[in-house]
Amino acid sequence: MDLMAYIQEHLAEVTVITGLVLLIVEVWILGLSTIVLLALGVSTVTTGALVWFGVMPATLTAVIAGSGIGAGVLTVLLWWPMKNMQKTVRREYNIHSDLMGLNFVLDAQLDATNPATVRYSGVNWKLVLGPKYLNATVPAGASVKVVAVDVGRFTVEPVETEAE
């Protein structure tokens, strides 16, 4: 028996198995990173079930059309919920860095319009004031503490001394 005759004879089972393979690839290998394979897998399994129960005709054209249309509908329906699942809450400060808590003495005045720089560990870091001190001016020679770290940038706050 040739392959096409076998597929035609067992179209519902082959369609369900194809959908399950697509879902396995999407979930286990790609980690739910593409909505296309997810929608196509669910649509193909659903189409196979509809063929199996006699709701859809058992033709290759009907199966391909049903899977494609179902994948398109599922993609449209799942687009916004899956996009919203990817949104993360941005914290005010990065709390996972060994560089936080470092103290520096400023070589130049630091305020919201004039960021300073400091060389640390072979990298020139831009120093910017934290949100609580946006209107403050920190004079040259003052100590500042790193409260957040971004790429090439330290967010700093003035170190409060006991005399203040």
Secondary structure, DSSP 8 states (H G I E B T S, - for coil): --HHHHHHHTHHHHHHHHHHHHHHIIIIIS-S--HHHHHHHHHHHHHHHHHHTTSS---HHHHHHHHHHHHHHHHHHHHHHHHHHT-----SS----TTTT-EEE-SS-B-SSS-EEEEETTEEEEEEE-GGGTT--B-TT-EEEEEEEETTEEEEEE---TT-
